[in-house]
Amino acid sequence: MIKNLKKYFSENGIWLLFVMPALLIYLVFMAAPLLDSMRLSFYTGKGYTPTEFVGFKNYVDLFTNPLWRERFLGALKNTIIFFSIHMIIQNSLGLFFANLLSAEFKGRNFFRTVIFAPATLSVLITGFLWTLILNPYWGAINQSLKAIGLDSWAKPWLGDEHLALPVISLTSVWQWVGMPTVLFLAGLLGISDEILEAARVDGASNWHIFWKIKFPLLKPVIGVVAILTFVDNFNAFDVIFAMAGAKGEPGYSTDLLATFFYRTGIAGEHPAGIPNMGMGAAIATLIFIILMVGVLLWLYSSRKNEELA
């Protein structure tokens, strides 16, 4: 029997031997916790081991019970804003920097390092440092504004409900803009020099070369950057936790889905400070569904574009 198994694997299933380690790791550390979280979302009870089966009640309460609905919809709205700022500003800056850094000039490697360096730092450290810089009384930004006579521009950046989320989002953009820059730069460097030289010989300006040649050829990379931005920012937690706390202060204006999940399922905000793992699991499941739908839509549109091409 052992000989037959060896013969089978040697002839037909050798690939399975290479896949098995990764598959086991995925099943144990990804699939199993995900399925268990979905199971817990159908239960309720105090603490981390809910035992009372309630079916879809947790999901219904999230959308109908005022105790949960306001916080959930607010966190969802803030997460969409947080993602949109990264999608528009971070990725646009990344494409801009990549286009500049793809040209030959003195000090190019230095500027590449400077742009990517913040991404190598801990989010908690950068969040803490920016909290000091944004301090309304002695922070560097307000002190600089006052020094040049712009006292009216000095704001409580993290204490204003209308400013806190955009400011934290821009702080995150500052730290992570190096990631799309690297990806776009790799895509630009992969474009044949012959194509670009032919366009220049035909009299095309730098803008026309970028918009008519580089940008269309970068569409696959743009798609990858977009989906990575979507997944990363709909899971965002650390920068909000570092700069605004688990409650997304002030007044939940910076509360994201991840911080809402943390307060509900782990820290225990509702009710009376007791963790509600069943409701937390329901929130986590909804986050997963949102991410899954987004990724599937991206895969579908990518396949459609490949077929049309």
HUNORGI-V722846 format. One record per backbone hydrogen bond with DSSP energy under -0.5 kcal/mol. CO is the residue of the C=O (numbers start at 1). NH is the residue of the N-H. If there is no record, write none. Layout:
BEGIN
co=(CO:CO)
nh=(NH:NH)
END
This chain:
BEGIN
co=(1:2:3:4:5:6:7:8:8:9:13:13:14:14:15:16:17:18:19:20:21:22:23:24:25:26:26:27:30:31:32:33:34:35:36:37:39:40:42:42:44:44:46:47:51:52:54:56:57:58:59:60:60:61:65:65:66:68:69:70:71:72:73:74:75:75:76:77:78:79:80:81:82:83:84:85:85:86:88:89:90:91:92:93:94:95:96:97:98:100:103:105:107:108:109:110:111:112:113:114:116:117:118:122:123:124:125:126:127:128:129:130:132:133:135:139:140:141:142:143:144:145:146:150:150:151:155:156:156:159:160:160:163:164:165:166:167:168:169:170:171:172:173:176:176:177:178:179:180:181:182:183:184:185:186:188:192:193:194:195:196:197:198:199:200:205:206:207:208:209:209:210:213:214:215:216:218:219:220:221:222:223:224:225:226:227:228:229:230:231:233:237:238:239:240:240:241:244:245:248:248:250:252:256:257:258:259:260:261:261:262:262:262:263:263:264:269:271:275:275:276:277:278:279:280:281:282:283:284:285:286:287:288:289:290:291:292:293:294:295:296:297:298:299:300:301:302:303:304:305)
nh=(5:6:7:8:9:10:11:12:13:14:16:17:17:18:19:20:21:22:23:24:25:26:27:28:29:30:31:32:34:35:36:37:38:39:40:41:42:43:54:55:51:52:49:277:53:44:57:60:61:62:63:63:64:65:68:69:70:72:73:74:75:76:77:78:79:257:80:81:82:83:84:85:86:87:88:89:90:91:92:93:94:95:96:97:98:99:100:101:102:103:105:108:111:112:113:114:115:116:117:118:119:120:121:126:127:128:129:130:131:132:133:134:135:141:139:143:144:145:146:147:148:150:149:153:154:154:157:159:160:161:163:164:167:168:169:170:171:172:173:174:175:176:177:179:180:181:182:183:184:185:186:187:188:189:190:191:196:197:198:199:200:201:202:204:203:209:210:211:212:213:214:215:217:218:218:219:222:223:224:225:226:227:228:229:230:231:232:233:234:235:236:241:242:243:244:245:245:249:248:254:255:253:255:260:261:262:263:264:265:266:266:267:268:268:269:276:273:274:47:277:280:281:282:283:284:285:286:287:288:289:290:291:292:293:294:295:296:297:298:299:300:301:302:303:304:305:306:307:308:309)
END
